[in-house]
Amino acid sequence: MQLPEGIDTENDRMVCKLNKVLCGSKQARCWNKQFHEFLQRFNFQQSSANHCVYLGQFEGEKVYLALYVDDELIIASRR
């Protein structure tokens, strides 16, 4: 997103309003499909309970990955 001309970037109290949400947009669906295919290459399995959650393994440890639009949350045990 770019700020319109004339917006003072020095003023940190200024915000921009999105006219459309990202959820459900073509770009969001395309990004999610590409990320899904990427995770499958590493044998991550999509949860049947919630398609935004994936389970995989890395160096013998369980890894949970949750996606929300364009954000990820990764949970794994710590060595």
N, C-alpha and C positions, 0 to 999 in steps of 0.2 A: 504494500500500500504506500502511496506517495501522498505527502501533504500538498494540498492545493497551494498555488502561488499566493503570496501575501500572508501566509501563516507564520507567525513569529516562533521559530524553533527554540528561542532562548527562554520562552515562557513555558515552564514545565506543567502549568495548570491547564494547558490546551489539550484537547483530545479530538479525535476524529470519530465520526459515527459511520458504521458500516451500513449500507443500504440493504444488503442481503446477508443472510447467514451463510457460513461456509458449509455447514452440515447439509448433506443432500445435494450439493452442487456437483457439476460434472468433474471439476477438478478434485474434489474430495473423494469421489468414487474412484476416479482414475488412480489417485495416489494410494488409496486403500487397496485396490486390486494389485498394484505393483508391489506394495509392501507385503501383501499376502503371498504372492509368488516368490518374493525374496525369502521370506521365512520358511516356506516349504522346501526350498533348496537346502536349508539347514535342518530339515526334519522336524520343524516345529509343527505341532498339531493344534488345530483350531478347536476350542472348547465347544461342545454341543449345547452347553447351557447358555453361553454368551459368546457370540462370534467375534467379539472384540478382544477376547482373551486367548492367548496361545500358551502352550506348554512345550518345552523342549529341554535339551540337556546340553551343558557345556562343561567339558573336562570332568564328566561324571556327576555333575551337580544339576539338580532340577532348576530350571529357569522359567519363571512366569513373566509374560509380557502382555500388557494391556494397552490397547490403542483407543484413542478418542480423537476423532477428526484428524488433526495433525500432531498430536502429542502422544508420547509413549511413556509407560511406567514399567520399569524392569525390576523384578524381585528375584533374588537368588540368595542362597546361603553364603555366608562369609567364611573364608578359611582362616 
